[in-house]
Amino acid sequence: MSSELADRDDESRSRLADTFARWHGLIAQGLKRMQDDGVFSHDVDVNDLATSLLAALQGGYLLAKTQHDVRPMAVALDMAIDHIESLTRRG
């Protein structure tokens, strides 16, 4: 639905973009706090990580809804989280 609205209605597209930007910002803030606490080195781009996590969430959700199966969402999020964990100083 988001994709359809974004293509047909500028006001809807703008509101959707704002909503995704807020979600992205919250995720990035959490990752930045982790970086500030020394979980990630300072060369890790937390904005890119936030984008990848949000994309995994949204893509996984779309596939899960379409297939009536939570597995695609679980797989997408597990892979995103595994990638993030691999960038930690513990990873």
N, CA, C and O atoms as a Tinker XYZ file with bonds, in Angstrom:
   364  protein
     1  N      0.818000   -1.179000    0.000000    73     2
     2  CA     0.000000    0.000000    0.000000    64     1     3
     3  C      0.873000    1.257000    0.000000    63     2     4     5
     4  O      0.564000    2.228000   -0.690000    81     3
     5  N      1.947000    1.239000    0.763000    73     3     6
     6  CA     2.833000    2.397000    0.801000    64     5     7
     7  C      3.384000    2.728000   -0.568000    63     6     8     9
     8  O      3.436000    3.892000   -0.967000    81     7
     9  N      3.793000    1.697000   -1.283000    73     7    10
    10  CA     4.337000    1.908000   -2.617000    64     9    11
    11  C      3.291000    2.491000   -3.555000    63    10    12    13
    12  O      3.586000    3.407000   -4.322000    81    11
    13  N      2.082000    1.972000   -3.500000    73    11    14
    14  CA     1.004000    2.469000   -4.349000    64    13    15
    15  C      0.677000    3.929000   -4.022000    63    14    16    17
    16  O      0.527000    4.752000   -4.924000    81    15
    17  N      0.570000    4.241000   -2.745000    73    15    18
    18  CA     0.256000    5.617000   -2.351000    64    17    19
    19  C      1.368000    6.582000   -2.746000    63    18    20    21
    20  O      1.107000    7.697000   -3.197000    81    19
    21  N      2.603000    6.142000   -2.571000    73    19    22
    22  CA     3.742000    7.005000   -2.891000    64    21    23
    23  C      3.771000    7.364000   -4.371000    63    22    24    25
    24  O      4.210000    8.452000   -4.743000    81    23
    25  N      3.303000    6.451000   -5.210000    73    23    26
    26  CA     3.277000    6.702000   -6.653000    64    25    27
    27  C      2.104000    7.568000   -7.097000    63    26    28    29
    28  O      2.148000    8.148000   -8.181000    81    27
    29  N      1.061000    7.665000   -6.285000    73    27    30
    30  CA    -0.171000    8.311000   -6.737000    64    29    31
    31  C     -0.515000    9.614000   -6.021000    63    30    32    33
    32  O     -1.301000   10.412000   -6.533000    81    31
    33  N      0.059000    9.833000   -4.858000    73    31    34
    34  CA    -0.380000   10.958000   -4.042000    64    33    35
    35  C      0.827000   11.561000   -3.323000    63    34    36    37
    36  O      1.404000   10.935000   -2.434000    81    35
    37  N      1.203000   12.775000   -3.711000    73    35    38
    38  CA     2.390000   13.405000   -3.127000    64    37    39
    39  C      2.261000   13.635000   -1.623000    63    38    40    41
    40  O      3.238000   13.494000   -0.888000    81    39
    41  N      1.068000   13.985000   -1.166000    73    39    42
    42  CA     0.886000   14.207000    0.269000    64    41    43
    43  C      1.085000   12.899000    1.039000    63    42    44    45
    44  O      1.749000   12.881000    2.076000    81    43
    45  N      0.518000   11.821000    0.537000    73    43    46
    46  CA     0.701000   10.519000    1.180000    64    45    47
    47  C      2.162000   10.103000    1.139000    63    46    48    49
    48  O      2.702000    9.618000    2.134000    81    47
    49  N      2.803000   10.292000   -0.010000    73    47    50
    50  CA     4.218000    9.943000   -0.129000    64    49    51
    51  C      5.041000   10.715000    0.886000    63    50    52    53
    52  O      5.930000   10.149000    1.522000    81    51
    53  N      4.757000   11.996000    1.047000    73    51    54
    54  CA     5.486000   12.826000    1.991000    64    53    55
    55  C      5.280000   12.348000    3.432000    63    54    56    57
    56  O      6.226000   12.295000    4.218000    81    55
    57  N      4.043000   12.005000    3.765000    73    55    58
    58  CA     3.765000   11.510000    5.123000    64    57    59
    59  C      4.434000   10.161000    5.365000    63    58    60    61
    60  O      4.975000    9.915000    6.443000    81    59
    61  N      4.396000    9.303000    4.376000    73    59    62
    62  CA     5.068000    8.013000    4.507000    64    61    63
    63  C      6.577000    8.204000    4.664000    63    62    64    65
    64  O      7.205000    7.561000    5.505000    81    63
    65  N      7.147000    9.079000    3.861000    73    63    66
    66  CA     8.583000    9.351000    3.953000    64    65    67
    67  C      8.937000    9.888000    5.335000    63    66    68    69
    68  O      9.956000    9.503000    5.909000    81    67
    69  N      8.101000   10.774000    5.872000    73    67    70
    70  CA     8.340000   11.311000    7.216000    64    69    71
    71  C      8.279000   10.214000    8.274000    63    70    72    73
    72  O      9.092000   10.182000    9.197000    81    71
    73  N      7.313000    9.323000    8.129000    73    71    74
    74  CA     7.174000    8.233000    9.095000    64    73    75
    75  C      8.385000    7.311000    9.050000    63    74    76    77
    76  O      8.945000    6.958000   10.088000    81    75
    77  N      8.786000    6.922000    7.838000    73    75    78
    78  CA     9.974000    6.082000    7.719000    64    77    79
    79  C     11.216000    6.809000    8.235000    63    78    80    81
    80  O     12.082000    6.183000    8.845000    81    79
    81  N     11.316000    8.095000    8.007000    73    79    82
    82  CA    12.455000    8.871000    8.506000    64    81    83
    83  C     12.478000    8.886000   10.034000    63    82    84    85
    84  O     13.546000    8.805000   10.640000    81    83
    85  N     11.311000    8.989000   10.651000    73    83    86
    86  CA    11.255000    8.954000   12.127000    64    85    87
    87  C     11.705000    7.593000   12.642000    63    86    88    89
    88  O     12.502000    7.510000   13.577000    81    87
    89  N     11.198000    6.536000   12.037000    73    87    90
    90  CA    11.617000    5.190000   12.450000    64    89    91
    91  C     13.117000    5.019000   12.269000    63    90    92    93
    92  O     13.808000    4.509000   13.151000    81    91
    93  N     13.607000    5.449000   11.120000    73    91    94
    94  CA    15.042000    5.367000   10.845000    64    93    95
    95  C     15.828000    6.131000   11.907000    63    94    96    97
    96  O     16.837000    5.645000   12.417000    81    95
    97  N     15.357000    7.324000   12.231000    73    95    98
    98  CA    16.038000    8.141000   13.230000    64    97    99
    99  C     16.093000    7.476000   14.583000    63    98   100   101
   100  O     17.123000    7.524000   15.254000    81    99
   101  N     15.009000    6.860000   14.995000    73    99   102
   102  CA    14.995000    6.167000   16.290000    64   101   103
   103  C     15.968000    4.992000   16.308000    63   102   104   105
   104  O     16.685000    4.786000   17.287000    81   103
   105  N     15.988000    4.228000   15.230000    73   103   106
   106  CA    16.925000    3.106000   15.137000    64   105   107
   107  C     18.360000    3.624000   15.146000    63   106   108   109
   108  O     19.212000    3.088000   15.855000    81   107
   109  N     18.627000    4.669000   14.358000    73   107   110
   110  CA    19.977000    5.237000   14.286000    64   109   111
   111  C     20.409000    5.786000   15.646000    63   110   112   113
   112  O     21.570000    5.643000   16.029000    81   111
   113  N     19.495000    6.404000   16.366000    73   111   114
   114  CA    19.828000    6.929000   17.705000    64   113   115
   115  C     20.237000    5.795000   18.641000    63   114   116   117
   116  O     21.208000    5.920000   19.388000    81   115
   117  N     19.502000    4.702000   18.600000    73   115   118
   118  CA    19.856000    3.557000   19.436000    64   117   119
   119  C     21.211000    2.990000   19.069000    63   118   120   121
   120  O     22.015000    2.674000   19.947000    81   119
   121  N     21.470000    2.859000   17.777000    73   119   122
   122  CA    22.768000    2.360000   17.326000    64   121   123
   123  C     23.884000    3.335000   17.680000    63   122   124   125
   124  O     24.989000    2.911000   18.018000    81   123
   125  N     23.610000    4.628000   17.607000    73   123   126
   126  CA    24.611000    5.643000   17.969000    64   125   127
   127  C     24.947000    5.558000   19.455000    63   126   128   129
   128  O     26.109000    5.685000   19.841000    81   127
   129  N     23.930000    5.345000   20.288000    73   127   130
   130  CA    24.199000    5.182000   21.724000    64   129   131
   131  C     25.081000    3.961000   21.957000    63   130   132   133
   132  O     25.989000    3.989000   22.787000    81   131
   133  N     24.804000    2.886000   21.211000    73   131   134
   134  CA    25.657000    1.703000   21.328000    64   133   135
   135  C     27.089000    2.030000   20.900000    63   134   136   137
   136  O     28.051000    1.585000   21.525000    81   135
   137  N     27.214000    2.807000   19.835000    73   135   138
   138  CA    28.539000    3.202000   19.358000    64   137   139
   139  C     29.248000    4.059000   20.407000    63   138   140   141
   140  O     30.433000    3.864000   20.681000    81   139
   141  N     28.519000    5.001000   20.986000    73   139   142
   142  CA    29.101000    5.862000   22.031000    64   141   143
   143  C     29.521000    5.060000   23.262000    63   142   144   145
   144  O     30.453000    5.442000   23.970000    81   143
   145  N     28.831000    3.955000   23.509000    73   143   146
   146  CA    29.168000    3.084000   24.640000    64   145   147
   147  C     30.290000    2.110000   24.308000    63   146   148   149
   148  O     30.680000    1.297000   25.146000    81   147
   149  N     30.812000    2.191000   23.082000    73   147   150
   150  CA    31.947000    1.359000   22.692000    64   149   151
   151  C     31.587000    0.018000   22.094000    63   150   152   153
   152  O     32.467000   -0.818000   21.892000    81   151
   153  N     30.312000   -0.211000   21.803000    73   151   154
   154  CA    29.904000   -1.476000   21.210000    64   153   155
   155  C     30.399000   -1.575000   19.768000    63   154   156   157
   156  O     30.818000   -2.644000   19.324000    81   155
   157  N     30.349000   -0.459000   19.039000    73   155   158
   158  CA    30.853000   -0.378000   17.666000    64   157   159
   159  C     32.033000    0.587000   17.634000    63   158   160   161
   160  O     32.114000    1.515000   18.437000    81   159
   161  N     32.942000    0.353000   16.695000    73   159   162
   162  CA    33.996000    1.341000   16.484000    64   161   163
   163  C     33.372000    2.577000   15.830000    63   162   164   165
   164  O     32.263000    2.516000   15.300000    81   163
   165  N     34.089000    3.679000   15.873000    73   163   166
   166  CA    33.536000    4.928000   15.331000    64   165   167
   167  C     33.551000    4.985000   13.807000    63   166   168   169
   168  O     33.003000    5.920000   13.223000    81   167
   169  N     34.167000    4.005000   13.156000    73   167   170
   170  CA    34.128000    4.002000   11.693000    64   169   171
   171  C     32.897000    3.269000   11.152000    63   170   172   173
   172  O     32.683000    3.243000    9.940000    81   171
   173  N     32.091000    2.677000   12.026000    73   171   174
   174  CA    30.844000    2.033000   11.615000    64   173   175
   175  C     29.812000    3.124000   11.326000    63   174   176   177
   176  O     29.608000    4.021000   12.144000    81   175
   177  N     29.170000    3.048000   10.178000    73   175   178
   178  CA    28.158000    4.035000    9.791000    64   177   179
   179  C     26.799000    3.594000   10.336000    63   178   180   181
   180  O     26.133000    2.739000    9.752000    81   179
   181  N     26.397000    4.188000   11.462000    73   179   182
   182  CA    25.150000    3.782000   12.106000    64   181   183
   183  C     23.933000    4.152000   11.263000    63   182   184   185
   184  O     22.892000    3.506000   11.378000    81   183
   185  N     24.040000    5.168000   10.427000    73   183   186
   186  CA    22.919000    5.505000    9.546000    64   185   187
   187  C     22.695000    4.413000    8.499000    63   186   188   189
   188  O     21.553000    4.060000    8.202000    81   187
   189  N     23.772000    3.883000    7.947000    73   187   190
   190  CA    23.638000    2.770000    7.003000    64   189   191
   191  C     23.081000    1.532000    7.698000    63   190   192   193
   192  O     22.254000    0.816000    7.133000    81   191
   193  N     23.535000    1.282000    8.923000    73   191   194
   194  CA    23.001000    0.138000    9.667000    64   193   195
   195  C     21.510000    0.307000    9.929000    63   194   196   197
   196  O     20.741000   -0.647000    9.814000    81   195
   197  N     21.110000    1.516000   10.279000    73   195   198
   198  CA    19.689000    1.785000   10.522000    64   197   199
   199  C     18.881000    1.559000    9.248000    63   198   200   201
   200  O     17.790000    0.991000    9.293000    81   199
   201  N     19.416000    2.003000    8.116000    73   199   202
   202  CA    18.732000    1.798000    6.843000    64   201   203
   203  C     18.579000    0.312000    6.550000    63   202   204   205
   204  O     17.505000   -0.133000    6.144000    81   203
   205  N     19.635000   -0.454000    6.751000    73   203   206
   206  CA    19.566000   -1.886000    6.446000    64   205   207
   207  C     18.600000   -2.609000    7.379000    63   206   208   209
   208  O     17.882000   -3.510000    6.945000    81   207
   209  N     18.575000   -2.229000    8.642000    73   207   210
   210  CA    17.659000   -2.876000    9.581000    64   209   211
   211  C     16.204000   -2.532000    9.249000    63   210   212   213
   212  O     15.336000   -3.404000    9.284000    81   211
   213  N     15.944000   -1.280000    8.931000    73   211   214
   214  CA    14.591000   -0.872000    8.557000    64   213   215
   215  C     14.153000   -1.550000    7.258000    63   214   216   217
   216  O     13.001000   -1.967000    7.130000    81   215
   217  N     15.065000   -1.659000    6.303000    73   215   218
   218  CA    14.743000   -2.330000    5.039000    64   217   219
   219  C     14.458000   -3.814000    5.270000    63   218   220   221
   220  O     13.539000   -4.366000    4.664000    81   219
   221  N     15.228000   -4.460000    6.131000    73   219   222
   222  CA    14.978000   -5.870000    6.450000    64   221   223
   223  C     13.623000   -6.034000    7.124000    63   222   224   225
   224  O     12.880000   -6.969000    6.825000    81   223
   225  N     13.311000   -5.129000    8.024000    73   223   226
   226  CA    12.026000   -5.175000    8.714000    64   225   227
   227  C     10.871000   -5.008000    7.735000    63   226   228   229
   228  O      9.928000   -5.799000    7.742000    81   227
   229  N     10.942000   -3.987000    6.899000    73   227   230
   230  CA     9.851000   -3.716000    5.964000    64   229   231
   231  C      9.728000   -4.784000    4.881000    63   230   232   233
   232  O      8.625000   -5.220000    4.554000    81   231
   233  N     10.852000   -5.198000    4.334000    73   231   234
   234  CA    10.822000   -6.243000    3.314000    64   233   235
   235  C     10.360000   -7.571000    3.891000    63   234   236   237
   236  O      9.562000   -8.280000    3.278000    81   235
   237  N     10.862000   -7.900000    5.066000    73   235   238
   238  CA    10.435000   -9.132000    5.722000    64   237   239
   239  C      8.962000   -9.114000    6.053000    63   238   240   241
   240  O      8.272000  -10.124000    5.915000    81   239
   241  N      8.478000   -7.957000    6.493000    73   239   242
   242  CA     7.061000   -7.821000    6.816000    64   241   243
   243  C      6.201000   -8.014000    5.566000    63   242   244   245
   244  O      5.192000   -8.718000    5.604000    81   243
   245  N      6.601000   -7.390000    4.464000    73   243   246
   246  CA     5.849000   -7.519000    3.216000    64   245   247
   247  C      5.782000   -8.977000    2.764000    63   246   248   249
   248  O      4.713000   -9.469000    2.402000    81   247
   249  N      6.910000   -9.658000    2.784000    73   247   250
   250  CA     6.928000  -11.065000    2.375000    64   249   251
   251  C      6.114000  -11.931000    3.329000    63   250   252   253
   252  O      5.393000  -12.826000    2.888000    81   251
   253  N      6.221000  -11.678000    4.624000    73   251   254
   254  CA     5.470000  -12.458000    5.609000    64   253   255
   255  C      3.966000  -12.278000    5.417000    63   254   256   257
   256  O      3.209000  -13.247000    5.474000    81   255
   257  N      3.539000  -11.039000    5.191000    73   255   258
   258  CA     2.118000  -10.787000    4.968000    64   257   259
   259  C      1.645000  -11.452000    3.684000    63   258   260   261
   260  O      0.571000  -12.054000    3.653000    81   259
   261  N      2.432000  -11.346000    2.634000    73   259   262
   262  CA     2.051000  -11.908000    1.344000    64   261   263
   263  C      1.966000  -13.432000    1.394000    63   262   264   265
   264  O      1.076000  -14.039000    0.797000    81   263
   265  N      2.911000  -14.038000    2.119000    73   263   266
   266  CA     2.968000  -15.502000    2.178000    64   265   267
   267  C      2.197000  -16.096000    3.360000    63   266   268   269
   268  O      2.087000  -17.315000    3.486000    81   267
   269  N      1.672000  -15.238000    4.214000    73   267   270
   270  CA     1.008000  -15.706000    5.442000    64   269   271
   271  C      1.929000  -16.638000    6.220000    63   270   272   273
   272  O      1.527000  -17.709000    6.676000    81   271
   273  N      3.175000  -16.196000    6.355000    73   271   274
   274  CA     4.201000  -16.993000    7.017000    64   273   275
   275  C      5.216000  -16.029000    7.624000    63   274   276   277
   276  O      5.726000  -15.158000    6.919000    81   275
   277  N      5.515000  -16.162000    8.896000    73   275   278
   278  CA     6.444000  -15.247000    9.557000    64   277   279
   279  C      7.901000  -15.530000    9.212000    63   278   280   281
   280  O      8.774000  -14.710000    9.495000    81   279
   281  N      8.168000  -16.664000    8.613000    73   279   282
   282  CA     9.564000  -17.049000    8.343000    64   281   283
   283  C     10.339000  -16.007000    7.529000    63   282   284   285
   284  O     11.474000  -15.704000    7.897000    81   283
   285  N      9.797000  -15.444000    6.450000    73   283   286
   286  CA    10.584000  -14.450000    5.707000    64   285   287
   287  C     11.010000  -13.263000    6.590000    63   286   288   289
   288  O     12.122000  -12.753000    6.453000    81   287
   289  N     10.136000  -12.837000    7.476000    73   287   290
   290  CA    10.490000  -11.727000    8.351000    64   289   291
   291  C     11.566000  -12.150000    9.344000    63   290   292   293
   292  O     12.510000  -11.402000    9.599000    81   291
   293  N     11.425000  -13.340000    9.899000    73   291   294
   294  CA    12.420000  -13.844000   10.843000    64   293   295
   295  C     13.789000  -13.965000   10.173000    63   294   296   297
   296  O     14.804000  -13.578000   10.751000    81   295
   297  N     13.812000  -14.497000    8.969000    73   295   298
   298  CA    15.078000  -14.667000    8.250000    64   297   299
   299  C     15.712000  -13.303000    7.961000    63   298   300   301
   300  O     16.907000  -13.113000    8.191000    81   299
   301  N     14.920000  -12.361000    7.461000    73   299   302
   302  CA    15.447000  -11.033000    7.128000    64   301   303
   303  C     15.997000  -10.334000    8.371000    63   302   304   305
   304  O     17.086000   -9.762000    8.334000    81   303
   305  N     15.250000  -10.382000    9.458000    73   303   306
   306  CA    15.714000   -9.717000   10.682000    64   305   307
   307  C     16.904000  -10.431000   11.292000    63   306   308   309
   308  O     17.829000   -9.779000   11.777000    81   307
   309  N     16.902000  -11.757000   11.279000    73   307   310
   310  CA    18.059000  -12.498000   11.802000    64   309   311
   311  C     19.327000  -12.145000   11.035000    63   310   312   313
   312  O     20.388000  -11.953000   11.629000    81   311
   313  N     19.211000  -12.061000    9.709000    73   311   314
   314  CA    20.398000  -11.724000    8.909000    64   313   315
   315  C     20.867000  -10.300000    9.203000    63   314   316   317
   316  O     22.068000  -10.058000    9.319000    81   315
   317  N     19.937000   -9.363000    9.324000    73   315   318
   318  CA    20.308000   -7.978000    9.625000    64   317   319
   319  C     20.965000   -7.880000   10.993000    63   318   320   321
   320  O     21.980000   -7.203000   11.157000    81   319
   321  N     20.385000   -8.555000   11.967000    73   319   322
   322  CA    20.940000   -8.515000   13.327000    64   321   323
   323  C     22.298000   -9.209000   13.368000    63   322   324   325
   324  O     23.214000   -8.734000   14.039000    81   323
   325  N     22.439000  -10.332000   12.654000    73   323   326
   326  CA    23.741000  -11.013000   12.584000    64   325   327
   327  C     24.803000  -10.091000   11.995000    63   326   328   329
   328  O     25.941000  -10.064000   12.465000    81   327
   329  N     24.426000   -9.336000   10.966000    73   327   330
   330  CA    25.385000   -8.403000   10.364000    64   329   331
   331  C     25.779000   -7.322000   11.375000    63   330   332   333
   332  O     26.958000   -7.003000   11.529000    81   331
   333  N     24.799000   -6.778000   12.047000    73   331   334
   334  CA    25.088000   -5.738000   13.043000    64   333   335
   335  C     25.979000   -6.317000   14.136000    63   334   336   337
   336  O     26.946000   -5.675000   14.548000    81   335
   337  N     25.669000   -7.511000   14.606000    73   335   338
   338  CA    26.479000   -8.137000   15.648000    64   337   339
   339  C     27.917000   -8.366000   15.170000    63   338   340   341
   340  O     28.858000   -8.253000   15.956000    81   339
   341  N     28.086000   -8.688000   13.880000    73   339   342
   342  CA    29.434000   -8.927000   13.363000    64   341   343
   343  C     30.286000   -7.656000   13.406000    63   342   344   345
   344  O     31.514000   -7.733000   13.368000    81   343
   345  N     29.657000   -6.514000   13.483000    73   343   346
   346  CA    30.387000   -5.243000   13.539000    64   345   347
   347  C     30.690000   -4.798000   14.961000    63   346   348   349
   348  O     31.381000   -3.801000   15.167000    81   347
   349  N     30.181000   -5.529000   15.938000    73   347   350
   350  CA    30.449000   -5.156000   17.323000    64   349   351
   351  C     31.871000   -5.566000   17.696000    63   350   352   353
   352  O     32.492000   -6.395000   17.031000    81   351
   353  N     32.350000   -4.992000   18.729000    73   351   354
   354  CA    33.698000   -5.350000   19.201000    64   353   355
   355  C     33.711000   -6.740000   19.813000    63   354   356   357
   356  O     34.770000   -7.333000   20.020000    81   355
   357  N     32.517000   -7.252000   20.101000    73   355   358
   358  CA    32.400000   -8.626000   20.619000    64   357   359
   359  C     32.216000   -9.621000   19.493000    63   358   360   361
   360  O     32.479000  -10.813000   19.658000    81   359
   361  N     31.745000   -9.112000   18.301000    73   359   362
   362  CA    31.373000   -9.972000   17.178000    64   361   363
   363  C     32.523000  -10.699000   16.592000    63   362   364
   364  O     32.351000  -11.459000   15.639000    81   363
